[in-house]
Amino acid sequence: MAKKKPKKLYVNMVNLGGLYSLKPVELTYDTDTKCWWDRTGNFDSKGPGTKTEPGHYIKFTSKSRLEVERWTAGAAAVMAILAHWAKVV
């Protein structure tokens, strides 16, 4: 029996330019493409986990909005530390 796909996932991405969004992006499962998409159709994910994407992005996807909020806060903190370090060095 096939494992049931969650209807919604939450995601965010970061690269050296910063975070994609300050809040988790909500994705909804599309049965035709077998992917989760945001409402604009510009953001997709194949499922939960951490993945690297073209453009040097690191993408984190989870069923838990809180988990993505915490990942986003951590990524924002790392970006702030790197920015500070770059000014000091």
N, C-alpha and C positions, 0 to 999 in steps of 0.2 A: 504494500500500500504506500502510495506517494505521500511524502511529508507535506503538510499543509503550509502554504506560504503566508506570512503575516501580511495583512492588508496595508499596513503603514510601516515605514522605516524612517529614521531620522539620520541626517548626514551633515558633515561639514568638511571643508578642505582647507589646506594651507600650503603655500609655497613661499619663496623668499620675498614675494611682494606682500604677503600678509594673508589674513583669513579671507575666505570666500564670503562669509557672512558672520555677523556677531552673534547670531542665534542659530540653532539647528534648523536645517531645511527639511520640511516634511515631504516625504515621498509616498506615492500611492502605487500599488501593484497594477500593472497592465498585463492582462492575459495574452494579448496579441503579441507583444514584444518580449514577454517573459522577463521584464525588468520593472524596477520601481522608478517612477518619474515624479518630478515636482510639477506644480500646476502650470508652469510656463512652458514645460517641455524642453527646457535647456539643461536640466540636471538629471542624470540617471545613475542607477546603481544595480549591480547584479545580485547583491545580497550583503548581509552583515560582514563586518571585518575591516581591517586596515589594508589599504591597497595603494600602490603608487600609480600615478596616472601620467599620460603625456603632458608636457608643460611643467614637469618637475613638481607636481602636486602630490601631497599625501592626503588620501581621503579616508575618513573614518565613518562607518555606517553601523547603526545599531537599532534594535527594536525599542530601546529605552531612550526617550528624550533626555532624561537626566544624565545618562551616561555620555551623550553627545555634548550636553551643556558643560559637563566637567572636562571633557576632552578639549572643547573649545577654549575654556578658561585656561587650561594648561598650555595650549598652543599659543594663546595670546600672551601669557606670562613669558614663555620662551622667546617669543618675538621681541618683547619689551627688553628682556635681558640682553639679547643679541644687539638690539639697536643701541642700548647704553654702552655695551662693550665696544661696538664699532666707533663710538664717539671718543672713548677713552684711549683706545689703542692708536 
